[in-house]
């Protein structure tokens, strides 16, 4: 783990009260713990959005290059693979 750095932040009263309530309830040990958890959630959300953006860009590039498949054909192939087993699913 990297060394910790001390930061001073200013929050609206509503947010500060929320943090105090969570610490007072015993759910969190400190204000810092709440902020760290919130930031971890934010970082994870950003990672997921980056992966989604990458997948969308890849899908759009595939569509522009003509690498697409008809949805009805895909449904039929999926239905057949469940009915006949995965060995009948085209690769």
Number of C-alpha atoms within 10 A of each C-alpha: 3 4 4 6 5 6 6 4 5 7 8 7 9 9 11 12 12 11 19 15 13 15 17 12 10 9 11 16 12 14 13 14 14 17 12 11 12 12 12 12 12 12 12 12 12 12 12 12 12 12 12 12 12 12 12 12 12 12 14 14 12 12 12 10 9 9 10 11 9 7 9 9 10 11 11 10 15 17 13 15 15 12 10 11 11 12 9 13 13 9 5
